[in-house]
C-alpha cells in the first residue's frame, strides 16, 4: 500500500527537509484530501505536536472526519491517544513516547495497547546515522531499529521506519536498510524518507513494505496517477 502524507505545521500543510527546514507549503488540507482521494489511507503527522510546540488538533479532526487516516505527532499520553481515536483516526503512530533513556517504555506502551488496541498502534522507528531519533528527530538514542523491532512487536500492529538521513532531500533512500528491517519482523512495515523514484517504490512494495510519500509527491517527481496504479487505490 502507498500512503500519501499530510504534514501539518502552524495550521498549514508543509514539507520539511530532515525535519527542520521548511521546503514548501502544500494546498489547503481539504484540497490535499481531494488530490489524495484515490488512496485507501492517508498519513497525517502533526509536526507542531511532535516538536512539543503546540498542535493542529482542529485540522487533524477535520482530516479524520473526511478520510481514512493514520495520525502521528505528539502521541505521548493515553488520553491524547483515546481522543484521536474518538475523532476518527484509524491508527496512531507513536515515536518518542515509546522509549525511555534506558530502553523501551514498556509500561506506557502496555497501557496504550490496552486503551486503544494493539491493532491501532504503529510505532515509529525514525533513524539517522543508524540510530533511532526522537523528540522531533532532535534527540539521538543509543538504539538501532533492527535491534528493537522484535521487542516492540507485542505492543503494536506495525512500524513506520523513516530513513532520516535523506528525508525530504529527493536523493533516494536506502533499500538495503529497509530490506534488513523487513527481515527482522513479520509485522506491517512502512518505509519513509528519501523515496524518490517509481523504481524505489516498486522495490519496496516487492519486499512487502508499504510506502509513505511526501516530498516526491509535492514536488511532482512522482505522479499521483502512477502511484494509485501501483498500490494506492482503495
C-alpha positions as MATLAB code, in Angstrom:
seq = 'XXXXXXXXXXXXXXXXXXXXXXXXXXXXXXXXXXXXXXXXXXXXXXXXXXXXXXXXXXXXXXXXXXXXXXXXXXXXXXXXXXXXXXXXXXXXXXXXXXXXXXXXXXXXXXXXXXXXXXXXXXXXXXXXXXXXXXXXXXXXXXXXXXXXXXXXXXXXXXXXXXXXXXXXXXXXXXXXXXXXXXXXXXXXXXXXXXXXXXXXXXXXXXXXXXXXXXXXXXXXXXXXXXXXXXXXXX';
ca = [
       0.000    0.000    0.000;
       1.090    3.597   -0.618;
       0.305    6.354    1.874;
       0.457    9.991    0.750;
       1.492   12.236    3.632;
      -0.082   15.383    5.010;
       2.316   17.060    7.453;
       0.878   19.935    9.476;
       2.714   22.945   10.904;
       1.319   26.303   12.009;
      -2.067   25.363   10.555;
      -0.631   24.644    7.114;
       0.325   21.617    5.028;
       4.122   21.612    4.725;
       7.105   19.552    3.730;
      10.351   19.756    5.691;
      13.900   18.713    4.897;
      15.209   16.349    7.608;
      12.529   17.578    9.992;
      13.992   21.080   10.269;
      13.890   23.404    7.247;
      10.521   24.095    5.632;
      10.930   23.458    1.926;
       7.401   24.122    0.693;
       3.758   24.543    1.576;
       1.008   22.433    0.066;
      -2.562   23.319   -0.750;
      -5.229   23.666    1.937;
      -5.888   20.403    3.835;
      -9.264   19.778    2.181;
      -7.720   20.287   -1.264;
      -5.000   17.768   -0.397;
      -7.729   15.302    0.586;
      -9.332   15.812   -2.814;
      -5.996   15.192   -4.557;
      -5.384   12.069   -2.496;
      -8.897   10.643   -2.948;
      -7.586    7.674   -4.919;
      -5.630    6.319   -1.954;
      -7.090    3.977    0.626;
      -5.410    5.667    3.589;
      -3.551    8.910    4.291;
      -0.766    9.526    6.788;
      -1.220   12.701    8.847;
       1.615   14.000   11.040;
       1.188   16.958   13.402;
       4.713   18.377   13.354;
       3.984   21.039   15.977;
       2.803   18.367   18.400;
       5.829   16.210   17.574;
       8.118   19.120   18.423;
       6.162   19.989   21.613;
       5.276   23.472   20.420;
       1.511   23.327   20.117;
      -0.809   21.250   17.979;
      -3.036   21.251   14.921;
      -5.851   19.293   16.541;
      -8.618   21.094   14.664;
      -7.100   20.187   11.298;
      -6.431   16.625   12.430;
     -10.103   16.296   13.418;
     -11.169   17.690   10.054;
      -8.994   15.257    8.114;
     -10.017   12.277   10.247;
     -13.693   13.099    9.706;
     -13.345   13.103    5.926;
     -10.828   10.328    5.149;
      -9.236    7.157    6.492;
      -6.102    8.379    8.261;
      -3.259    7.199   10.445;
      -2.172   10.020   12.745;
       1.145   10.756   14.427;
       2.892   13.568   16.217;
       2.854   14.190   19.942;
       1.024   10.998   20.914;
       2.586   10.847   24.377;
      -0.356   10.164   26.674;
      -3.128    7.596   26.740;
      -5.657   10.435   26.949;
      -4.434   12.034   23.716;
      -4.435    8.656   22.008;
      -8.025    7.965   23.048;
      -9.047   11.421   21.867;
      -7.527   10.943   18.419;
      -9.235    7.579   18.003;
     -12.554    9.084   19.076;
     -12.042   11.819   16.486;
     -11.737    9.203   13.744;
      -8.084    8.186   13.439;
      -7.861    4.595   12.185;
      -4.354    4.090   13.539;
      -1.969    6.069   15.728;
       1.760    6.469   15.213;
       3.850    6.681   18.391;
       7.538    7.524   18.389;
       9.130    9.488   21.217;
       6.889    8.075   23.937;
       7.838    4.516   23.020;
      11.281    4.999   24.562;
      12.924    5.969   27.827;
      16.607    6.901   28.239;
      17.211    3.286   29.242;
      15.213    1.466   26.586;
      11.646    0.669   25.591;
       8.885    2.340   27.598;
       7.055   -0.927   28.210;
       4.739    0.430   30.897;
       3.407    3.221   28.677;
       3.131    1.023   25.588;
       1.253   -1.587   27.585;
      -1.262    0.959   28.832;
      -1.641    2.414   25.355;
      -2.188   -1.009   23.792;
      -4.804   -1.841   26.394;
      -6.559    1.500   25.883;
      -6.873    1.602   22.092;
      -5.985   -1.919   20.942;
      -2.752   -3.312   19.539;
      -4.226   -3.288   16.024;
      -4.473    0.516   16.098;
      -0.907    1.177   17.191;
       2.035    1.821   14.836;
       5.450    2.510   16.370;
       7.751    4.967   14.589;
      11.409    3.996   14.323;
      12.991    7.049   12.721;
      16.715    6.553   12.208;
      19.629    8.875   11.496;
      23.205    7.658   11.120;
      21.927    4.248   12.171;
      20.371    5.325   15.479;
      16.737    5.866   16.411;
      15.944    9.570   16.873;
      13.097   11.038   18.928;
      11.739   14.419   20.103;
      11.084   15.626   16.550;
      14.354   13.987   15.415;
      16.393   16.248   17.699;
      17.480   13.623   20.243;
      19.589   10.612   19.290;
      19.112    7.378   21.247;
      21.551    4.512   21.576;
      19.161    2.081   19.857;
      19.208    0.695   16.346;
      15.868   -0.010   14.695;
      16.917   -3.534   13.752;
      17.638   -4.318   17.402;
      14.315   -3.223   18.888;
      11.736   -4.334   16.330;
      11.135   -7.731   17.913;
      10.987   -6.257   21.418;
       8.275   -3.823   20.311;
       6.116   -6.348   18.452;
       3.881   -7.239   21.431;
       2.621   -3.663   21.612;
       1.760   -2.776   18.004;
       0.467   -3.926   14.634;
       3.350   -2.474   12.649;
       6.155    0.028   12.269;
       6.788    3.275   10.411;
      10.506    3.435    9.664;
      11.924    6.710    8.356;
      15.397    6.988    6.858;
      16.017   10.471    8.226;
      19.444   10.813    6.561;
      17.711   11.501    3.220;
      14.293   12.724    4.401;
      12.966   15.446    2.087;
      16.160   15.587    0.006;
      14.936   13.727   -3.112;
      18.245   11.873   -3.302;
      16.934    8.329   -2.967;
      16.657    6.054    0.036;
      18.492    3.044    1.473;
      16.725   -0.038    0.149;
      19.214   -2.286    1.907;
      18.245   -0.870    5.300;
      14.577   -1.454    4.625;
      15.390   -4.986    3.484;
      17.130   -5.678    6.802;
      14.157   -4.277    8.689;
      11.776   -6.426    6.659;
      13.807   -9.495    7.608;
      13.614   -8.532   11.289;
       9.832   -8.526   11.745;
       6.731  -10.209   10.383;
       4.530   -7.216   11.226;
       3.404   -4.497    8.832;
       6.286   -2.236    7.820;
       6.027    1.209    6.230;
       9.054    2.931    4.673;
       9.604    6.681    4.504;
      12.473    9.061    3.903;
      14.134    9.955    0.611;
      11.968    7.742   -1.593;
      12.139    9.500   -4.951;
      11.563    7.179   -7.913;
       8.967    4.690   -9.077;
      11.694    2.044   -9.143;
      12.254    2.562   -5.402;
       8.526    2.370   -4.742;
       8.273   -0.844   -6.774;
      11.263   -2.348   -4.958;
       9.765   -1.622   -1.552;
       6.360   -2.978   -2.494;
       8.072   -6.108   -3.826;
       9.608   -6.552   -0.344;
       6.072   -6.328    1.097;
       6.912   -2.955    2.601;
       4.335   -0.159    2.469;
       5.479    3.263    1.282;
       4.779    6.701    2.787;
       5.493    9.563    0.385;
       5.754   13.297    0.893;
       8.282   15.472   -0.923;
       8.345   13.381   -4.103;
       4.588   13.892   -4.457;
       4.505   17.563   -3.538;
       7.280   18.455   -5.982;
       5.759   16.404   -8.799;
       8.657   13.950   -9.013;
       6.103   11.154   -8.654;
       2.671   11.343  -10.235;
      -0.407   10.509   -8.215;
      -1.835    8.579  -11.158;
       1.214    6.290  -11.330;
       1.179    5.764   -7.564;
      -2.508    4.902   -7.413;
      -1.925    2.362  -10.178;
       0.956    0.820   -8.222;
      -0.664    0.412   -4.860;
      -2.592    3.326   -3.509;
      -6.130    2.746   -4.689;
      -8.888    1.731   -2.347;
];
